[in-house]
Amino acid sequence: MNLNFFDQFLSPSMLGIPLIILALTLPWLLIPSPTSHWLNNRLSTLQMWFMNKFTKQLMLPVNVSGHTWSLLLASLMIFIISLNLLGLLPYTFTPTTQLSLNLGLAIPLWLGTVLIGLRNQPTISLGHLLPEGTPIMLIPMLIIIETISLFIRPLALGVRLTANLTAGHLLIQLISTAALVLLPIMPTISILTMIILLLLTLLEIAVAMIQAYVFVLLLSLYLQENV
């Protein structure tokens, strides 16, 4: 029987109910909530330290008026990291391999940054479409190019996250399948393949965290241009 390697990216369902809803809800349950005690446990303390460091680093280049987005961007990063890492566990589903979900996150947030710029500083926001000192003959062409590049930003956000996670998961499945097939035939090659699979899994964990950071970092850069 020929297996389709892309079946792992199909959204599973049970009794007609898509399980992607459960996959989106589970990460919020794993994050510890603050307690009313004077002293928190080590996990909560580590979480608060990480959130403070990350938020301070993320909002450093952004103007004070854009600091209201800090809670949203920090929560988004933790959420995407949780989804990416949980998807690496066996018999789990990674919602961020779905382009529709990533575009559903990218388009509203990108549109929010654009609308904030048009509301607060419309002249500067529209000025990004035409660089200063442009020759008169090139003005129409540059405006069209900059407008296209502006509308491609949310598509690039969603496609980047989807493509990186999909490629990593597919490569892990290919190498693991090769290791199982080679085990009875060439045990030495199979063991070497399993070592490569372990190293690739560690790399995929790093990629899952880095891609979440890049997603939020690019959103903060879009926000920086419009505040």
N, C-alpha and C positions, 0 to 999 in steps of 0.2 A: 504494500500500500504506500503510495506516494503522499507524504505529508506536505502541506502548504505551510511554509515558514511564516507567512503573514497572518495565519489564523490567530496568533497570539495578540495581534493588534485589534481584533474585532471586539466590540463592546459586548461582554457576556450578559445574559439575561436569565432570569429564573421566574417561571410562571408568568411570563410576559412582562416582568418588571425589569428594567435595565439596572444592572448592578453598579453602573457608573455612579449612581446617586450615593450608594453605600461607600464607594471608593472616595468620593469627594467629601463625605461626612466624617469618615474615620480619622483623618489627620487632626481634625480639631479636637477629637476626644483624647488623642495622645499627648497634647500639649498641656502641661500642668497649669491649673488656674491658681491665681494668688490666694493666699489664705489670710485669715484675720490674726494669726499669731505674730508675735513680735519678731521672731526669728524664723526665716524660711528654711526649708531643707536644702540640701546641696544641689539638687536638680533645678529647683526654682531659682536659687542664687546664680547658678551657672547660666540659666536661661536669661535672667535679667541682665547679667553682665554682658552676654553676647549681644542682646538686643540694644543695649545702650551703646556699645562700641560700634555696632553696625549702623545704627541710626545716625550717630554723630559723624561717622565717616561718609555716609550717603548724603547727608544734608549739608556737608561742609561747603561745597561750591554753590549751593542754591541760596537765593536771597531769603530774607526772613519771611517774606510773604508766602513763600512756598513751603515753609516748615509745617504747615497744616497737613501736608501730604505724608509726613513721616510715619504716622501710625499705619496708614493704608499701605505704603510701600513695604514697611517692615513686616506687617502681617502677610502681605502677598508673598514675600520671599520665603518666610517660614512655611507657608502653605505649599508653595511649589516644591521646595526642598523635601517636605514630607511626602508629597505625591511621588516625586522622582525616586526617593530612597525606598519607599514601600513597594514600588513596582519592581524592584530588584529581588524581592523575596520570591521563593517558589510558589506557584499556584496563586499568583496575584495578578492584578490588572493595573496598568499604568495609564491613568486618564490623560496625562500630558503627551502621550503619543498620538492623541487625536487632534488633528488640525482645527477642527471646529471648536474644541474647548479652548485651545490656545488663542485662536482669533477672537473668541468670546471674551477672553481676558484682555487681549492687547488692544482691540479696537475701541472699547469704551474708555479705557484709561488714556490712550493716545488722543482720542477726541476731546477728553476733558482738558488735557494740557493745551490743545489748540484753542478751545473755546475760552479758556482762562486768558490766554495771550490776546485773543481778539477782543475780549472785554476790557482788560486792564491796560493794554498797550497796543492798540490796533496798528499804529504807524510802524512800530518796531517789528511786529509780527509779520506784517505784509512786506516790510523791507527785506526780510530774509529771502523773499522770492527774487530779488534783484540785487546782486552784489554791487557795491559802490564802485564807480569808475568804469562801468560796462559801456562799450561802444554802442552807439544808437542802433546800428544795424543788427546787433546781437540781442537787443532787449527782448523782442518777442520770443525768440528761440530759448533764451535763458529762463524767461518766466514759465514757459511750458515745461522745460526740463526740471526746474525747481518745484513746480507744482506736482509733477509726476513723482519726484523723489519724496515729496511730503506725504503723498497718499500711499506710497509703497512702504513707509515705515512700519505701520502695524502688521502688514503682510510679512515683512522681514522678521519682525519679532516672533510671530507665530510659527513661521516656517523654520526659523533657526532652532527653536526649542524642539519642535516636532522632529526635524531631520536628525539632530544630534542624538536624541534619545532612541529614535527608531533604528538608526544605524548601529548604535551600541547594543541594543537588545537583539537585533538580528545577527550581529557578529557573535555574540555570546551563544546564541542558540546553534549557529552553524558549527562553532568550535566544540561545543558540548556534544552535539550529534556525532561529529567526527571522532571524538574521544571514545564514545560508546561503541561505535562501529569498529574502531581499530583495536579495542581492548582484547578480543579473542584472537585477532590475527597477528598484531604486532604490539605486544604489551609495552615494550620500551617506548615506542613512538606515542602510544596512548598516554603513558605517564607524563611524557614531555608536553603533550598537548594539554593535559590537565593542569600542569604548572602554568602554561601560557594562559589557560582559562582563568586561573586564580589571579594572575597579574592583570588580565583584562577586566576582571570583576572589580578589582581595586581601582583601576583606571575609570571604570564606569561610575563608581561611587563618586570619584572626584568630578567627573563630567556632570553628574546629576546636581551637585552642589554649585559648580561653576556656572552652569547654564541658568540656574535660578538667579544667581547673583547678576549675571549679564543681563537677563531680562529686566530685572528691577533697576539696574544701573542705567540702561538705555532709557527707561522711562524717566528716571531722574534727570538725565541729560536733556530730554525733550521738555521736561518741566522747567529746567534752568533757562532754556531759550525763551520761555513765554512768561516768566515772572520777573 
